[in-house]
Amino acid sequence: MPDQHTKEYDEGKALEEGILIPLDLPEFQVVSQTWHHDGSVSVRVIAKQQTAICPQCQVSCDRIHDRRDRVKRDLMVRTSRVNLIMIKRRFRCSTCRHTFTEPDKACGRQRRTTRRLRETLGKHAMTQPVEQVADTFAVGPRFVRECLHHLSTPLLQARGLDEHALGPLPTPRFLGIDEFAVRKGHRYATILCNLEQREVMEVCLGRKLDDVVALLNRLEHPENVQAVSMDMSASFAPAVRKALPQVQIVVDHFHVIQHLMKAFRKVVSSWAHKKEGCILLHRKQHLFLCAKEDLTAEQEHERARIATHLPALAHAWELKEALRTWYAQATMKTAEAQLDAWIIQVRETGPEPMRQALSTFVNWKAEILAFFRFLPNRLTNGFVEGKNNRTKAMMRQAYGYRNFRNLRVRILLGGTV
């Protein structure tokens, strides 16, 4: 008889009152459910299969030797913890007289949790900190780490990314490469992405020349790579030229515009601190920093009004917008001539911060123009930057990852399971 803190239902009554939890384990039959005042529920189940194969002589047996209860953890129902009470039967083989326990396909041999609970814990740990997953499911953090390891290891091995036996990497036509800080100022890592399939290929520690060359040398067919998209990194370009000499380097257009915007912000800030611009630009600097198409008609009218009083700032803004227009409208045939004309105009009439930024356009001119060679494909590093932002958010959520292996697993498999 149940005590005063529980209430037990047989299957028929539970169905009649509409409180039976859908178990979704077709091999079991629900015998009863017991709800507890602490919010948990115990579901008593028994296997539907009435016979079992003797492991000794491979004969089907139906003679039951005894029954014993085994408590297993299952997936939660909303916020309620679910315990499966399995009625485990032991059979006696009529042929060889051997006794054996029926197999447990839902949990596995000598496991106290269901497979689907372990898989769910592993999937959640791909994108969330271990401690957070452990608190959510009311389990131990060590168990969550084990679930993450058991789920990730075969997936990494199938892609040749097992940390103990790093295999060759598949070779797409277009690669994206970037860096992120594991510990800012101390440890950095390099991420390599397939821009065709939009997936992360590999993550490795280090961002120096030798580190990047070793990563690129793992490509299975390096001759198939046509282009690599990157920012204006001092280590990535030499590494790509050394490991993939035939490849065209493409500087991501976002980083080019971002480089100019850093200079333009200095121009806007300097005018905001001058006597003639202090009042005009008070809380209105964003009107010049935003893209022209993002301004409303009222905002554009206000920006134009301020520009009539600050013609030098207005000219700098026009130079900034001219570069954005060039990226939007230029073609492979017209891009070089238009860029040269823009560089001359900035050099002759632009403000000092923007003139200082021109050295990057001169040094990386070929790589900047390469963007228009692959224009139909819009070869950019946007996917890689998105992965980096997601990685940084994940690291902040976990207050950093001391174990790079765990971080690598989350980056490689976080969006695939």
C-alpha positions as CSV (number, residue, x, y, z in Angstrom):
1,M,0.0,0.0,0.0
2,P,1.3,3.5,-0.8
3,D,2.1,5.8,2.0
4,Q,0.5,9.2,2.6
5,H,3.0,11.0,0.5
6,T,2.4,9.0,-2.7
7,K,-0.6,8.0,-4.8
8,E,-0.4,5.0,-7.0
9,Y,-2.4,4.3,-10.1
10,D,-2.8,1.3,-12.2
11,E,-2.6,1.7,-16.0
12,G,-6.4,1.5,-16.6
13,K,-7.2,4.2,-14.0
14,A,-4.3,6.4,-15.2
15,L,-5.6,6.3,-18.7
16,E,-9.1,7.0,-17.5
17,E,-8.0,10.1,-15.5
18,G,-5.6,11.2,-18.2
19,I,-2.4,11.4,-16.2
20,L,-0.4,8.6,-17.7
21,I,3.1,9.8,-18.8
22,P,3.8,8.8,-22.4
23,L,6.9,6.7,-21.9
24,D,7.9,6.5,-25.6
25,L,9.8,3.3,-24.9
26,P,8.0,0.7,-27.1
27,E,9.7,-2.3,-25.5
28,F,8.1,-1.6,-22.1
29,Q,4.6,-1.7,-20.7
30,V,3.6,0.7,-17.9
31,V,2.4,-1.2,-14.9
32,S,1.8,1.8,-12.6
33,Q,2.8,5.4,-11.8
34,T,3.6,6.8,-8.4
35,W,3.6,10.6,-7.9
36,H,5.5,12.0,-5.0
37,H,5.0,15.3,-3.2
38,D,8.6,16.4,-4.1
39,G,7.5,16.6,-7.7
40,S,9.1,13.4,-8.9
41,V,7.4,10.4,-10.4
42,S,8.1,6.7,-10.4
43,V,7.0,4.7,-13.4
44,R,6.9,0.9,-12.9
45,V,7.4,-0.9,-16.2
46,I,8.0,-4.4,-17.5
47,A,9.2,-5.6,-20.8
48,K,6.5,-6.6,-23.3
49,Q,8.6,-9.5,-24.7
50,Q,7.6,-12.6,-22.8
51,T,10.6,-14.7,-23.9
52,A,14.4,-14.2,-24.0
53,I,17.3,-15.9,-25.8
54,C,19.6,-18.0,-23.6
55,P,23.2,-16.6,-24.1
56,Q,24.6,-20.0,-23.3
57,C,22.8,-22.2,-25.9
58,Q,20.9,-19.6,-28.0
59,V,17.5,-21.2,-27.3
60,S,14.3,-19.1,-26.7
61,C,13.2,-19.4,-23.1
62,D,9.9,-18.5,-21.4
63,R,10.3,-20.0,-18.0
64,I,10.8,-17.2,-15.4
65,H,13.1,-18.0,-12.5
66,D,12.5,-14.8,-10.5
67,R,11.8,-11.0,-10.7
68,R,13.6,-8.1,-9.2
69,D,13.1,-4.3,-9.3
70,R,15.8,-2.1,-10.7
71,V,15.6,1.7,-10.5
72,K,16.8,3.7,-13.5
73,R,16.9,7.4,-14.2
74,D,15.0,8.7,-17.3
75,L,14.4,12.0,-19.0
76,M,12.6,14.6,-16.9
77,V,9.0,15.5,-17.6
78,R,9.1,19.3,-17.5
79,T,10.6,19.9,-14.1
80,S,9.6,16.5,-12.6
81,R,12.3,13.8,-12.1
82,V,11.3,10.4,-13.6
83,N,12.5,7.2,-12.1
84,L,11.9,4.0,-14.0
85,I,11.3,1.0,-11.8
86,M,12.0,-1.9,-14.1
87,I,10.7,-5.3,-13.2
88,K,13.8,-7.3,-14.4
89,R,13.1,-11.0,-15.0
90,R,15.5,-13.9,-14.7
91,F,14.9,-16.8,-17.0
92,R,15.9,-20.4,-16.5
93,C,16.7,-22.2,-19.8
94,S,14.9,-25.5,-20.0
95,T,17.7,-26.9,-22.2
96,C,21.0,-26.1,-20.5
97,R,19.4,-25.1,-17.1
98,H,21.4,-21.8,-17.2
99,T,19.8,-18.8,-15.5
100,F,20.2,-15.3,-17.1
101,T,18.6,-11.9,-16.9
102,E,16.7,-10.5,-19.8
103,P,18.6,-7.8,-21.8
104,D,18.0,-4.1,-21.1
105,K,18.0,-2.3,-24.4
106,A,16.7,1.0,-23.0
107,C,19.6,1.5,-20.6
108,G,22.4,-0.9,-21.5
109,R,24.1,-3.5,-19.4
110,Q,24.7,-2.5,-15.8
111,R,23.7,1.1,-16.5
112,R,21.5,3.1,-14.1
113,T,20.2,5.6,-16.7
114,T,18.4,5.3,-20.0
115,R,20.3,5.9,-23.2
116,R,18.1,8.8,-24.2
117,L,18.9,10.5,-20.9
118,R,22.7,10.1,-21.5
119,E,22.3,11.4,-25.1
120,T,20.3,14.4,-24.0
121,L,22.8,15.3,-21.4
122,G,25.6,15.0,-23.9
123,K,23.8,17.2,-26.4
124,H,23.0,19.9,-23.9
125,A,26.7,19.8,-22.7
126,M,27.7,20.6,-26.3
127,T,26.3,24.2,-26.0
128,Q,26.0,24.7,-22.2
129,P,28.4,24.6,-19.3
130,V,28.6,21.2,-17.5
131,E,27.6,22.7,-14.2
132,Q,24.5,24.3,-15.7
133,V,23.4,21.0,-17.3
134,A,24.0,19.1,-14.1
135,D,21.9,21.6,-12.1
136,T,19.1,21.5,-14.7
137,F,18.8,17.7,-14.8
138,A,19.7,17.1,-11.1
139,V,22.7,14.9,-11.8
140,G,26.4,15.1,-11.1
141,P,28.8,17.1,-13.2
142,R,31.2,14.2,-13.6
143,F,28.3,12.2,-15.1
144,V,27.6,15.0,-17.6
145,R,31.2,15.1,-18.7
146,E,31.1,11.3,-19.2
147,C,28.0,11.7,-21.4
148,L,29.7,14.5,-23.4
149,H,32.7,12.3,-23.9
150,H,30.8,9.2,-25.0
151,L,28.7,11.2,-27.4
152,S,31.5,13.3,-29.0
153,T,34.2,10.6,-29.4
154,P,32.5,8.5,-32.1
155,L,31.4,11.7,-33.9
156,L,34.9,13.1,-34.0
157,Q,36.4,9.8,-35.0
158,A,34.0,9.6,-37.9
159,R,35.3,12.9,-39.2
160,G,38.9,12.1,-38.5
161,L,39.1,14.7,-35.8
162,D,39.9,12.4,-32.8
163,E,42.6,14.2,-30.7
164,H,44.6,11.0,-30.3
165,A,44.8,10.3,-34.1
166,L,44.4,13.5,-36.1
167,G,43.5,12.4,-39.6
168,P,43.5,14.3,-43.0
169,L,40.9,17.0,-43.5
170,P,38.5,17.1,-46.4
171,T,39.4,19.8,-49.0
172,P,36.7,22.2,-50.1
173,R,37.2,24.9,-52.7
174,F,36.8,27.8,-50.3
175,L,38.3,28.0,-46.8
176,G,37.8,30.5,-44.0
177,I,40.3,31.0,-41.3
178,D,40.4,33.2,-38.2
179,E,41.6,33.3,-34.6
180,F,40.0,33.7,-31.2
181,A,41.4,34.2,-27.7
182,V,41.2,31.2,-25.4
183,R,42.7,33.4,-22.7
184,K,43.1,37.0,-24.0
185,G,46.7,38.1,-24.1
186,H,48.0,34.6,-23.4
187,R,46.5,31.8,-25.4
188,Y,45.0,31.9,-28.9
189,A,43.4,29.3,-31.2
190,T,42.9,29.1,-34.9
191,I,39.6,28.0,-36.5
192,L,39.4,26.6,-40.0
193,C,36.0,26.4,-41.8
194,N,34.5,25.0,-44.9
195,L,32.8,28.0,-46.5
196,E,30.9,25.8,-49.1
197,Q,29.2,23.5,-46.5
198,R,29.3,26.2,-43.8
199,E,30.8,23.9,-41.1
200,V,33.9,24.0,-38.8
201,M,36.6,21.7,-40.1
202,E,39.1,22.0,-37.2
203,V,40.2,24.0,-34.2
204,C,43.8,24.0,-33.0
205,L,45.8,25.9,-30.4
206,G,48.1,28.6,-31.6
207,R,48.0,31.3,-34.3
208,K,51.7,31.6,-35.3
209,L,53.1,30.7,-38.7
210,D,54.1,27.1,-37.8
211,D,50.8,26.4,-36.1
212,V,48.8,27.5,-39.1
213,V,51.1,25.7,-41.6
214,A,50.7,22.5,-39.7
215,L,46.9,22.8,-39.7
216,L,46.8,23.5,-43.5
217,N,49.2,20.6,-44.2
218,R,46.5,18.3,-43.0
219,L,44.3,19.0,-46.0
220,E,43.8,15.8,-48.0
221,H,43.9,17.5,-51.4
222,P,45.4,20.9,-51.0
223,E,45.5,21.4,-54.8
224,N,41.7,21.6,-54.8
225,V,41.6,24.8,-52.7
226,Q,40.8,27.9,-54.8
227,A,40.6,30.7,-52.2
228,V,41.0,31.4,-48.5
229,S,39.0,34.2,-46.9
230,M,40.7,35.9,-43.9
231,D,41.3,39.2,-42.1
232,M,44.5,41.1,-42.5
233,S,46.5,38.9,-40.2
234,A,50.2,39.1,-40.1
235,S,50.5,35.3,-39.6
236,F,47.7,33.8,-41.7
237,A,48.8,35.2,-45.1
238,P,52.4,33.9,-44.9
239,A,51.2,30.5,-43.7
240,V,48.7,30.2,-46.5
241,R,51.3,31.2,-49.1
242,K,53.7,28.6,-47.7
243,A,51.3,25.7,-47.4
244,L,49.0,26.6,-50.3
245,P,51.0,28.6,-52.8
246,Q,48.5,28.3,-55.6
247,V,45.6,29.7,-53.5
248,Q,44.1,33.2,-53.9
249,I,43.9,35.0,-50.6
250,V,40.7,37.1,-50.2
251,V,40.5,39.7,-47.5
252,D,37.1,39.8,-46.0
253,H,35.3,43.0,-47.0
254,F,33.9,43.4,-43.5
255,H,37.4,43.8,-42.0
256,V,38.4,46.3,-44.7
257,I,35.4,48.5,-43.9
258,Q,36.0,48.0,-40.2
259,H,39.6,49.2,-40.7
260,L,38.4,52.4,-42.3
261,M,35.7,52.9,-39.7
262,K,38.3,52.9,-36.9
263,A,39.9,55.9,-38.6
264,F,36.6,57.6,-39.4
265,R,35.5,57.3,-35.7
266,K,38.6,59.2,-34.8
267,V,37.5,61.9,-37.2
268,V,34.0,62.1,-35.8
269,S,35.3,62.1,-32.2
270,S,37.8,64.9,-32.9
271,W,35.0,67.1,-34.3
272,A,32.8,66.3,-31.3
273,H,35.5,67.8,-29.1
274,K,36.0,70.9,-31.1
275,K,34.1,74.1,-30.3
276,E,32.3,74.3,-33.6
277,G,31.1,70.6,-33.4
278,C,30.6,70.1,-29.7
279,I,26.9,71.2,-29.7
280,L,26.0,70.0,-33.2
281,L,27.2,66.5,-32.5
282,H,26.0,66.1,-29.0
283,R,24.3,62.7,-28.9
284,K,24.2,62.7,-32.7
285,Q,27.5,61.1,-33.7
286,H,25.7,57.9,-34.7
287,L,24.1,59.8,-37.6
288,F,27.5,59.8,-39.3
289,L,28.7,56.4,-38.0
290,C,25.6,54.5,-39.2
291,A,25.3,53.3,-42.8
292,K,23.4,55.7,-45.0
293,E,20.6,53.2,-45.9
294,D,20.0,52.6,-42.2
295,L,19.0,56.2,-41.5
296,T,15.4,57.2,-41.5
297,A,14.3,60.2,-43.6
298,E,14.3,62.4,-40.5
299,Q,17.7,61.2,-39.4
300,E,19.2,61.8,-42.9
301,H,17.7,65.3,-42.9
302,E,19.3,66.0,-39.5
303,R,22.7,64.6,-40.7
304,A,22.6,66.8,-43.8
305,R,21.8,69.8,-41.6
306,I,24.8,69.2,-39.4
307,A,27.0,68.5,-42.5
308,T,26.3,72.0,-43.9
309,H,27.9,73.4,-40.7
310,L,30.8,70.9,-40.7
311,P,31.9,70.5,-44.4
312,A,35.2,68.8,-43.5
313,L,33.3,66.1,-41.5
314,A,30.7,65.8,-44.3
315,H,33.5,65.2,-46.8
316,A,35.1,62.5,-44.6
317,W,31.6,60.8,-44.3
318,E,31.3,60.9,-48.2
319,L,34.7,59.1,-48.5
320,K,33.5,56.5,-46.0
321,E,30.3,55.9,-47.9
322,A,32.1,55.8,-51.2
323,L,34.0,52.8,-50.1
324,R,30.8,51.0,-49.1
325,T,29.3,51.9,-52.4
326,W,32.3,50.6,-54.2
327,Y,31.9,47.2,-52.5
328,A,28.2,47.1,-53.4
329,Q,28.5,48.2,-57.1
330,A,32.0,47.5,-58.4
331,T,32.7,44.6,-60.8
332,M,35.9,42.7,-61.5
333,K,36.6,45.0,-64.5
334,T,35.9,48.3,-62.7
335,A,37.0,47.5,-59.2
336,E,40.8,48.3,-59.5
337,A,40.4,51.6,-61.3
338,Q,37.7,52.8,-58.8
339,L,39.8,51.8,-55.8
340,D,42.8,53.6,-57.1
341,A,40.7,56.7,-57.6
342,W,39.3,56.5,-54.1
343,I,42.8,56.1,-52.6
344,I,44.0,59.2,-54.5
345,Q,41.0,61.2,-53.3
346,V,41.6,60.2,-49.7
347,R,45.3,60.9,-49.9
348,E,44.7,64.4,-51.4
349,T,41.6,65.6,-49.6
350,G,40.9,63.2,-46.7
351,P,41.5,63.9,-43.0
352,E,44.7,62.7,-41.4
353,P,43.4,59.5,-39.6
354,M,41.9,58.3,-42.9
355,R,45.1,59.0,-44.8
356,Q,47.1,57.0,-42.3
357,A,44.7,54.1,-42.9
358,L,45.6,54.0,-46.6
359,S,48.8,51.9,-46.0
360,T,46.6,48.8,-45.5
361,F,44.8,49.4,-48.8
362,V,48.1,49.7,-50.6
363,N,49.7,46.6,-48.9
364,W,46.7,44.4,-49.3
365,K,45.4,45.7,-52.6
366,A,45.6,42.5,-54.5
367,E,43.8,40.5,-51.7
368,I,41.1,43.2,-51.4
369,L,40.5,43.2,-55.1
370,A,40.3,39.4,-55.1
371,F,36.9,39.7,-53.4
372,F,35.4,40.6,-56.9
373,R,36.9,37.5,-58.5
374,F,34.6,35.4,-56.5
375,L,31.7,37.8,-56.4
376,P,28.9,35.4,-57.4
377,N,29.9,33.3,-54.4
378,R,30.1,36.3,-52.0
379,L,33.3,34.8,-50.5
380,T,33.3,36.3,-47.0
381,N,34.4,35.3,-43.5
382,G,30.9,35.9,-42.1
383,F,30.3,32.3,-41.1
384,V,33.7,32.1,-39.4
385,E,33.1,35.4,-37.5
386,G,29.7,34.1,-36.5
387,K,31.3,30.9,-35.1
388,N,33.8,33.0,-33.2
389,N,31.1,35.2,-31.7
390,R,29.2,32.1,-30.6
391,T,32.4,30.6,-29.1
392,K,33.0,33.8,-27.1
393,A,29.5,33.8,-25.8
394,M,29.8,30.2,-24.8
395,M,33.1,30.9,-23.0
396,R,31.6,33.8,-21.1
397,Q,28.7,31.7,-20.1
398,A,31.1,29.1,-18.6
399,Y,33.5,31.7,-17.2
400,G,36.1,30.4,-19.5
401,Y,37.3,26.8,-20.3
402,R,40.5,25.5,-18.7
403,N,40.3,22.3,-20.8
404,F,40.8,23.2,-24.5
405,R,39.7,19.7,-25.5
406,N,36.2,20.4,-24.1
407,L,36.1,23.7,-25.8
408,R,37.2,22.2,-29.1
409,V,34.5,19.5,-28.9
410,R,31.8,22.2,-28.4
411,I,33.0,24.2,-31.4
412,L,33.3,21.3,-33.7
413,L,30.0,19.6,-32.8
414,G,27.9,22.2,-31.1
415,G,25.7,22.8,-34.1
416,T,25.6,19.3,-35.5
417,V,23.9,17.2,-32.7
